Amino acid sequence: MNGKLLSQLPDFLCENELVERLKILPNYNINIANETMPTRLLALSELYDIYIPSQLSVDVYNKLYMALLRSIKKKENDMMVKQQRIENTTNTIQTYNGIIGGADSFTIIGVSGIGKSSAITRAISLIFGNHFIETTDPYQRIAPFILVQCPFDSSVKSLLLEIVRILDATLDGDYLQVAQRYTTDRLIGFVSQICLNHVGVLIVDEIQNVVNNKNGDKLIGALTQIINSSGISVCMVGTPECLHWFESAPHLERRTIGLRYLQTDYDDDFIHFCKNLLKFQYVQQYTEPSEKFINWLYAHSNGVTSTVVSLFYRAQELAIMSNTEKLSIDIFNASYNGLMSMQVEKVQKKNSQTVNKSHKKITIHHSNGVNIADLYNYSQSNNYDLLTLIKNTFTVEEVEIC
């Protein structure tokens, strides 16, 4: 193909140019403070359109761009022609042996609300937007990125059909009509073939759904077959709860290499985010962003940026509707208490629904006087899994109480 596909990739961005291109800010004018209450409340929703890049944003952009670059290079390799012939003749067989290579899987793991999905969406938009790669000689269309969500029940067939559906919508194809007639085993081969021909990077979000699910191993096995058969890059995105599951087996552990964001520190990134966000005030009396506000936001959000935005939105909404028209710690506290009271009501309602159900008494029999604190200290000093230690040390007896 002589670089016809690679030549269509946009320039790789870095440093200040990348940050500026990733950033999304509303068309804000400080004179909005003079508008009516309804106008300001409607404009307040623009807070959710703001995107302020962080190190996570830069890391995700770099990872996805390089993954796409590797995938496109493979499609221009002479070996791909041989792979296509093999796929065309073996797509009815249940086992596939890839020859291009299939180690290009990685993960993006982070706590809920930290901005993983937003960073991925923004990076995709910046790299290719809604466009696709196309050549005429030979004719070929490639969707740079296909983003799907892992089904809540980890159904292999549901995931595969969703991949086909998204690809059809992106390339205006009609593969879904054919795919719906296939069994799951044959569908894996079919999806591998169309990924080989038409997909750059496959991104599977909410991958933590495979944890504690009977279909979890099957779904990861299907993704592994697609990687090995098509040679495309696959990115799996999820929360930290899936780490223990991935690390439980060597063949899964090597596929979890990637980006991890297990907590948000009170660092320059968080301070920068808050200072920029706090400038967008729709109350009548503007308050300069201060360290006191930023400290409060971190303490009440645990550094999760989506929570910060929700608290800031709720505080301004409350200030406008109560005619306070000024931000203060008291307003922030009132907004926080209002949000938390709703959570407390949900918990109380849930507890009241379980009062009449049968109860179970759980008795933990200690082994040789060892307690959980001892096991915790041992796990920390020896880098050993605490849950495994507890299971091997204690006997748990569960008795139903009528």
C-alpha positions as CSV (number, residue, x, y, z in Angstrom):
1,M,0.0,0.0,0.0
2,N,3.1,2.2,0.1
3,G,2.1,4.2,3.1
4,K,-1.4,5.2,1.7
5,L,-3.0,4.5,5.1
6,L,-0.2,5.9,7.3
7,S,-0.2,9.2,5.2
8,Q,-3.8,9.9,6.3
9,L,-2.9,9.9,10.0
10,P,-2.9,13.4,11.5
11,D,0.3,14.9,13.0
12,F,1.2,13.7,16.5
13,L,0.7,16.5,19.0
14,C,2.6,17.1,22.2
15,E,3.2,19.6,25.0
16,N,1.4,22.9,24.9
17,E,-0.2,22.4,21.5
18,L,-1.8,19.2,22.6
19,V,-3.1,20.7,25.8
20,E,-4.6,23.6,24.0
21,R,-6.2,21.4,21.3
22,L,-7.7,19.1,24.0
23,K,-9.2,21.9,26.0
24,I,-12.9,22.8,25.7
25,L,-14.2,26.0,27.3
26,P,-17.7,27.5,26.9
27,N,-18.2,30.9,25.3
28,Y,-18.3,32.6,28.7
29,N,-18.8,36.4,29.3
30,I,-18.6,37.8,32.8
31,N,-21.5,40.1,32.0
32,I,-23.8,37.0,32.3
33,A,-24.1,38.1,35.9
34,N,-26.4,40.9,34.8
35,E,-28.8,38.5,33.1
36,T,-32.1,37.2,34.5
37,M,-32.3,34.2,36.8
38,P,-33.7,31.9,34.2
39,T,-31.1,32.9,31.7
40,R,-28.2,32.3,34.1
41,L,-29.6,28.9,35.3
42,L,-29.8,27.7,31.7
43,A,-26.3,29.0,31.0
44,L,-25.0,27.2,34.1
45,S,-25.4,23.9,32.4
46,E,-22.4,24.8,30.3
47,L,-20.3,23.7,33.2
48,Y,-20.8,20.1,32.0
49,D,-19.3,21.0,28.6
50,I,-16.0,22.1,30.0
51,Y,-13.0,19.9,29.4
52,I,-9.8,20.9,31.1
53,P,-6.9,18.5,30.2
54,S,-4.8,16.8,32.8
55,Q,-1.9,14.4,32.7
56,L,-4.5,11.6,32.3
57,S,-5.7,13.3,29.1
58,V,-2.2,13.5,27.7
59,D,-1.4,9.9,28.6
60,V,-4.6,8.6,27.0
61,Y,-4.0,10.6,23.8
62,N,-0.5,9.3,23.5
63,K,-1.5,5.7,24.2
64,L,-4.4,5.7,21.7
65,Y,-2.4,7.4,18.9
66,M,0.5,5.0,19.2
67,A,-2.0,2.0,19.3
68,L,-3.6,3.3,16.1
69,L,-0.2,3.8,14.5
70,R,0.9,0.2,15.3
71,S,-2.4,-1.2,14.0
72,I,-2.2,0.8,10.7
73,K,1.4,-0.2,10.2
74,K,0.3,-3.8,10.4
75,K,-2.4,-3.3,7.8
76,E,0.2,-2.0,5.4
77,N,2.5,-5.0,6.0
78,D,2.7,-7.7,3.3
79,M,1.9,-10.2,6.1
80,M,-1.6,-8.8,6.3
81,V,-2.4,-10.2,2.8
82,K,-1.5,-13.6,4.0
83,Q,-3.5,-13.1,7.2
84,Q,-6.6,-12.0,5.2
85,R,-6.4,-15.2,3.1
86,I,-6.2,-17.3,6.2
87,E,-9.2,-15.5,7.8
88,N,-11.2,-15.8,4.6
89,T,-10.7,-19.6,4.6
90,T,-11.0,-20.3,8.3
91,N,-13.8,-18.0,9.5
92,T,-16.0,-21.0,10.1
93,I,-13.4,-22.7,12.4
94,Q,-13.6,-22.2,16.1
95,T,-9.8,-21.8,16.7
96,Y,-7.7,-19.1,15.0
97,N,-4.0,-18.7,14.8
98,G,-2.9,-15.1,14.2
99,I,0.4,-14.6,12.3
100,I,0.6,-10.8,12.5
101,G,1.0,-10.9,16.3
102,G,-1.5,-10.1,19.0
103,A,0.2,-8.6,22.0
104,D,-1.2,-5.1,21.4
105,S,-3.8,-5.0,24.2
106,F,-3.6,-2.6,27.1
107,T,-5.8,-1.2,29.8
108,I,-6.8,2.2,31.2
109,I,-7.8,1.6,34.8
110,G,-9.0,4.3,37.1
111,V,-11.5,5.1,39.8
112,S,-15.0,5.9,38.8
113,G,-15.5,9.6,37.9
114,I,-11.9,10.4,37.3
115,G,-12.5,11.2,33.7
116,K,-11.4,8.1,31.7
117,S,-14.3,8.0,29.3
118,S,-14.1,11.8,28.7
119,A,-10.4,11.6,28.0
120,I,-10.9,8.7,25.6
121,T,-13.7,10.5,23.8
122,R,-11.7,13.8,23.6
123,A,-8.6,12.0,22.3
124,I,-10.6,10.1,19.6
125,S,-12.2,13.4,18.5
126,L,-8.8,15.1,18.3
127,I,-7.1,12.3,16.4
128,F,-9.8,11.6,13.8
129,G,-13.1,12.9,14.9
130,N,-16.0,11.2,13.0
131,H,-13.8,10.6,9.9
132,F,-12.5,7.3,8.6
133,I,-9.4,6.2,6.7
134,E,-10.0,5.5,3.0
135,T,-8.0,4.4,0.0
136,T,-9.0,3.8,-3.6
137,D,-6.3,1.5,-5.0
138,P,-7.0,-0.9,-3.4
139,Y,-10.3,0.3,-2.1
140,Q,-10.4,0.1,1.7
141,R,-12.2,1.8,4.5
142,I,-11.0,1.8,8.1
143,A,-12.6,3.1,11.2
144,P,-9.7,4.4,13.3
145,F,-11.5,3.7,16.6
146,I,-14.5,1.5,17.6
147,L,-15.8,2.2,21.1
148,V,-18.2,-0.3,22.7
149,Q,-19.3,-1.1,26.3
150,C,-18.8,-4.5,27.9
151,P,-22.3,-5.9,28.4
152,F,-23.5,-6.0,32.0
153,D,-23.8,-9.8,31.8
154,S,-20.5,-10.2,29.9
155,S,-22.3,-11.8,27.0
156,V,-19.8,-12.7,24.2
157,K,-22.4,-12.6,21.4
158,S,-23.9,-9.2,22.6
159,L,-20.4,-7.6,22.6
160,L,-19.5,-9.0,19.1
161,L,-22.8,-7.8,17.6
162,E,-22.3,-4.4,19.2
163,I,-18.9,-4.2,17.6
164,V,-20.5,-5.0,14.2
165,R,-23.3,-2.5,14.7
166,I,-21.0,0.4,15.6
167,L,-18.7,-0.5,12.6
168,D,-21.8,-0.5,10.3
169,A,-22.8,2.9,11.6
170,T,-19.3,4.3,11.2
171,L,-18.6,3.0,7.7
172,D,-22.2,2.8,6.4
173,G,-21.9,-0.9,6.1
174,D,-24.4,-3.9,6.3
175,Y,-22.4,-6.5,8.1
176,L,-24.9,-6.8,11.0
177,Q,-27.5,-8.6,8.9
178,V,-25.0,-11.4,8.2
179,A,-23.6,-11.4,11.7
180,Q,-27.0,-12.0,13.4
181,R,-27.3,-15.4,11.7
182,Y,-24.0,-16.7,13.1
183,T,-23.4,-18.8,16.2
184,T,-21.1,-17.3,18.8
185,D,-18.1,-19.4,17.7
186,R,-18.4,-18.5,14.1
187,L,-19.2,-14.9,15.0
188,I,-15.7,-14.6,16.6
189,G,-14.1,-15.5,13.3
190,F,-16.4,-13.1,11.4
191,V,-15.6,-10.2,13.7
192,S,-11.9,-10.9,13.6
193,Q,-12.0,-10.7,9.8
194,I,-13.9,-7.4,9.6
195,C,-11.6,-6.0,12.3
196,L,-8.6,-7.0,10.3
197,N,-10.0,-5.2,7.3
198,H,-11.8,-2.2,8.8
199,V,-10.8,-1.4,12.4
200,G,-7.8,0.4,13.8
201,V,-8.3,0.2,17.6
202,L,-11.1,-1.5,19.5
203,I,-11.9,0.1,22.8
204,V,-14.0,-1.8,25.3
205,D,-15.3,0.3,28.2
206,E,-16.7,-0.9,31.5
207,I,-14.5,-4.0,31.4
208,Q,-15.1,-4.5,35.2
209,N,-18.4,-6.1,34.3
210,V,-16.4,-9.4,33.7
211,V,-15.5,-9.6,37.4
212,N,-17.5,-12.2,39.3
213,N,-19.5,-13.1,36.2
214,K,-19.7,-16.6,34.8
215,N,-19.2,-15.3,31.3
216,G,-16.2,-13.1,32.2
217,D,-13.5,-15.7,31.1
218,K,-15.3,-16.4,27.9
219,L,-15.5,-12.7,27.0
220,I,-11.8,-12.1,27.6
221,G,-11.1,-15.3,25.7
222,A,-13.1,-14.0,22.7
223,L,-11.2,-10.6,22.8
224,T,-7.9,-12.5,23.0
225,Q,-8.9,-14.5,19.8
226,I,-9.8,-11.2,18.0
227,I,-6.4,-9.7,19.0
228,N,-4.5,-12.7,17.8
229,S,-6.5,-13.2,14.6
230,S,-6.8,-9.6,13.5
231,G,-3.6,-8.0,14.9
232,I,-5.6,-4.8,15.9
233,S,-4.9,-3.0,19.1
234,V,-7.5,-3.5,21.9
235,C,-7.9,-1.2,24.8
236,M,-9.8,-2.3,27.9
237,V,-11.2,0.4,30.2
238,G,-12.5,-0.1,33.7
239,T,-12.3,0.5,37.4
240,P,-9.7,-0.9,39.9
241,E,-12.0,-3.8,41.0
242,C,-11.0,-5.7,37.8
243,L,-7.3,-5.5,38.6
244,H,-7.4,-8.5,41.1
245,W,-9.3,-10.5,38.5
246,F,-6.9,-9.8,35.7
247,E,-3.8,-10.4,37.9
248,S,-5.2,-13.8,39.0
249,A,-3.8,-15.6,35.9
250,P,-0.6,-15.0,34.0
251,H,-2.2,-15.0,30.6
252,L,-4.5,-12.2,31.8
253,E,-1.9,-10.3,33.8
254,R,0.3,-9.6,30.8
255,R,-2.7,-8.0,29.0
256,T,-3.3,-5.5,31.9
257,I,-0.2,-3.4,31.2
258,G,-1.3,0.1,30.6
259,L,-2.4,3.2,32.5
260,R,-3.5,3.2,36.1
261,Y,-5.1,6.0,38.1
262,L,-6.1,4.5,41.4
263,Q,-6.4,7.8,43.3
264,T,-6.3,11.6,42.6
265,D,-3.8,13.5,44.6
266,Y,-4.0,17.1,45.7
267,D,-1.4,18.1,43.1
268,D,-0.8,20.7,40.4
269,D,-3.2,19.0,38.0
270,F,-6.1,19.2,40.5
271,I,-5.3,22.8,41.5
272,H,-5.1,23.8,37.9
273,F,-8.4,22.1,37.1
274,C,-10.2,23.8,40.0
275,K,-8.7,27.3,39.3
276,N,-9.9,27.1,35.7
277,L,-13.3,25.7,36.7
278,L,-14.0,28.3,39.4
279,K,-13.7,31.1,36.9
280,F,-17.0,30.2,35.3
281,Q,-19.4,31.8,37.8
282,Y,-23.0,32.7,36.9
283,V,-23.9,34.3,40.2
284,Q,-24.2,38.1,40.4
285,Q,-21.2,38.6,42.7
286,Y,-18.0,37.2,41.4
287,T,-15.7,35.5,43.9
288,E,-12.0,35.0,43.1
289,P,-10.9,31.3,43.2
290,S,-9.0,30.7,46.4
291,E,-7.0,28.0,48.0
292,K,-9.8,27.7,50.6
293,F,-12.3,26.7,48.0
294,I,-9.9,24.3,46.3
295,N,-9.1,22.6,49.6
296,W,-12.8,22.3,50.4
297,L,-13.5,20.8,46.9
298,Y,-10.8,18.2,47.3
299,A,-11.9,17.2,50.8
300,H,-15.5,16.7,49.7
301,S,-14.8,15.0,46.3
302,N,-11.8,12.9,47.1
303,G,-10.2,14.5,44.1
304,V,-12.8,13.0,41.6
305,T,-13.2,15.7,39.0
306,S,-16.8,14.7,38.0
307,T,-17.8,15.2,41.6
308,V,-16.1,18.6,41.7
309,V,-18.1,19.8,38.7
310,S,-21.3,18.5,40.3
311,L,-20.6,20.3,43.6
312,F,-19.7,23.5,41.8
313,Y,-22.8,23.4,39.7
314,R,-25.0,22.6,42.7
315,A,-23.5,25.4,44.8
316,Q,-24.1,28.0,42.1
317,E,-27.6,26.8,41.4
318,L,-28.4,27.1,45.1
319,A,-26.8,30.5,45.4
320,I,-28.9,31.8,42.4
321,M,-32.2,30.3,43.5
322,S,-31.8,31.4,47.1
323,N,-30.9,35.0,46.0
324,T,-27.6,34.7,47.9
325,E,-25.9,35.4,44.5
326,K,-22.4,34.7,45.9
327,L,-20.2,31.7,46.4
328,S,-19.0,30.9,49.9
329,I,-18.0,27.9,52.0
330,D,-21.5,28.0,53.6
331,I,-23.1,27.7,50.1
332,F,-20.8,24.8,49.3
333,N,-21.6,23.1,52.5
334,A,-25.3,23.5,51.9
335,S,-25.0,22.1,48.4
336,Y,-22.9,19.2,49.7
337,N,-25.4,18.4,52.5
338,G,-28.3,18.4,50.1
339,L,-26.6,15.9,47.8
340,M,-25.5,13.7,50.7
341,S,-29.0,13.8,52.2
342,M,-30.4,12.2,49.0
343,Q,-27.8,9.4,49.3
344,V,-28.7,8.8,53.0
345,E,-32.4,8.6,52.1
346,K,-31.6,6.0,49.4
347,V,-29.7,3.9,52.0
348,Q,-32.4,4.2,54.6
349,K,-35.1,3.2,52.0
350,K,-33.0,0.2,51.0
351,N,-32.5,-0.8,54.6
352,S,-36.2,-0.5,55.4
353,Q,-37.0,-2.9,52.5
354,T,-34.8,-5.6,54.0
355,V,-36.1,-5.5,57.6
356,N,-38.6,-8.3,57.1
357,K,-36.2,-10.6,55.2
358,S,-34.5,-13.5,56.9
359,H,-31.2,-12.6,58.6
360,K,-28.0,-14.5,58.6
361,K,-25.5,-14.7,61.4
362,I,-21.9,-14.9,60.3
363,T,-19.3,-16.4,62.7
364,I,-15.6,-16.1,62.0
365,H,-13.5,-18.8,63.7
366,H,-10.0,-17.5,64.4
367,S,-7.0,-19.7,63.7
368,N,-4.3,-20.0,66.4
369,G,-5.1,-16.6,67.7
370,V,-4.3,-14.8,64.5
371,N,-6.4,-11.7,63.8
372,I,-7.1,-9.7,60.6
373,A,-4.7,-6.9,61.7
374,D,-1.8,-9.4,61.8
375,L,-2.8,-10.6,58.3
376,Y,-2.9,-7.0,57.0
377,N,0.6,-6.3,58.3
378,Y,1.9,-9.5,56.8
379,S,0.3,-8.7,53.4
380,Q,1.8,-5.2,53.4
381,S,5.3,-6.3,54.3
382,N,5.4,-9.3,51.9
383,N,3.3,-7.9,49.0
384,Y,0.7,-10.7,49.4
385,D,-3.0,-10.5,48.6
386,L,-5.0,-9.9,51.8
387,L,-8.2,-11.6,50.6
388,T,-6.3,-14.8,49.9
389,L,-4.7,-14.7,53.3
390,I,-8.1,-14.3,55.0
391,K,-9.6,-17.2,53.0
392,N,-6.7,-19.5,53.9
393,T,-6.6,-18.5,57.6
394,F,-10.2,-18.2,58.8
395,T,-13.2,-20.4,58.6
396,V,-16.5,-18.5,58.0
397,E,-19.7,-20.2,59.2
398,E,-23.0,-18.7,57.9
399,V,-26.3,-19.6,59.8
400,E,-29.7,-18.4,58.7
401,I,-31.8,-16.9,61.5
402,C,-35.6,-17.2,61.1
